Amino acid sequence: MDETLDEPPTSAVFLDNCHFSQVIFNNVEKFYVPGGDITCYYTLTQHIAPRRKDWVGIFRVGWKTTREYYTFMWAPFPVDLSGDSVVQQQIQFRAYYLPKDDEYYQFCYVDEEGVVRGASIPFQFRAETEDDILVVTTQGEVEEIEQQNKDLLKENKELKESCLCLQKQNLGLQEELRLAQEKMKELEGEVCFLQTGNLELRRAQELQAGEMSSAQMNLASVREQNLTLGKENKELQKGLESLRSSCEKLELEGNFLKEENKRLTEQNGCKERELQQFKEHNQEVSSEKEQLENRLKTTLDHMDQLQSQVLNQEKEMESLVQMDHDKTEQLEHLKEENRQLRITVTEQHQNRDLAKELEEKNHLFQILQRKKDEIDEKNLRLRQENNELLMRLSESSDYSARVAVPLAQVPTRPPESANLLFGNPYYNSLESSAVNVPSVKKCPLCHEVFSDDIGPRQYEDHVRSHILDCPFCDETFGDKQVYDDHMYCHSLE
C-alpha cells in the first residue's frame, strides 16, 4: 500500500491528545474519481515546527490510532520557513496506492512522534454522477435572475439565522459528545472526528461571510452547506446511536471473554496435574525397565559362560573319541600281529625267541588294555559331566529344543572275533561301558525320563509343549517367569 520502503513513525496516542488545528487542509473535495492521482493542499500554521520525518496519510473514517493508515507520503520539508508565517504545501498521491472502495476517508498530518497535527473533512472515492449543464440566458432572463438574487439575499439572511440555530444545535451535540466521551473512553476516536467536522463547518461559515459579495455563488454555497450540515447532524445522531450500541456490544463481549478465560484457566490446571502424574509414572516405569535390563544382562552373561563350558566339554569329548579310535586301530594292528605270531608259534614250537616276543606282546597288550579301561572310565565321567551341564542349560530361559536331541554315542567297531585266534579282549569292556551310559531321553524342562522305545517325534513334541514363543521376536523360552519378564520389556518399548 505504501510506495516507499520505510514505515512511517506511528504511536498509540489517544485522539484527545492530538492537535488538529496546527495543520489546515484546503480545497478538499467531497469525492475523488477513482483511477486518477489526487493532490492534497494543506497549510502549516505558526504553531507547528515541521520536521524531516513528518508524513501525510489517508485514514478511513473511524480510525483510533495512527497505525491504521491506508497509505502515506512523506511531507516535503518547507524551503522558506519563518516562525510567524504560515506555509502553503501540497503533496500528490499516486492512483495505484489509493483506496478502491466507496468508504469515507480523510487526510491526516502526523509528525515524527506519531501525533496527529491536522485532519481534513471526510471524502469518498467514487465516480461523478451529476452532468454539467450549459445555460444561455437573455436580457429579460437576466432581470429575472437579478430579482431572484434579491430574493436569494433574503433567503440567505434566513439561512444565516438557520445556520445560527444549527450552530447552537451543534453546540448541543458537542456537549452530548463530550458526555459520551466521559462514558465511553474506547470510542473517543470517532467523537474526536466529529469535533473536527464541526471545526471545519465553522471555518466554512466564516468563509461564507467574506464571500457574500457574489450572491449567486454565496447562495449556492449556503444551500450546499445547509444540506451538508443537516446531513452531518443526522449522521452525528446516527453516530451517537451506533456508539451506544457498539458500547453495549463491547461490554457483552468483554463479559464473555472473562468467562472464557476463567474456563481455560481451570482446564490448564487440570492438564498440568495430569502431566505431573504422567511424569511420575514414567519415572517408575523407567526404573523398573533398568532393573529388568540388569537382570537380563546377568542372565545372558551366565548363559554365555554355560555355552562356552559346553563347547569346551564337547571339544574334549571329540578329542577323547579320536584318541579312543586311534587306540582301537592300534589294538587291531597289534591283534593282527599277535595272530600272525601265534600262527608262527604253532608252526615253530622250538623257536623260543618267538615265544619270548609273544610274551612281550602279551604284556604290551595288557598295558594297552589297562590304558583303554582308563580312557573308558574317563570318557564315562566326561559324559556324566556333559549330562549335568545339559541339565543346567535346560533350566535357562533361551535353551531351545535342539538340545533335546540325544548325544551321539562313541562309535565302536563290531568285534571281529572270528578272525582272531584268541578273540577281541576289548569287546566286553566296550559293551559294559555302552550299557552303563545313562539314557539322555530326559526332558530338560520338567526332568521327565522316557524309555528308549519312545520315538524322536514324540520326544520333540513333549519338549516343544514347554517352549513359549515370543510374538514380537524370534526368541523362545522354557521358563514361564523369564517369558513374562521378556513380554514386559516389549510392553515398555
Disulfide bonds with the S-S distance in Angstrom:
none
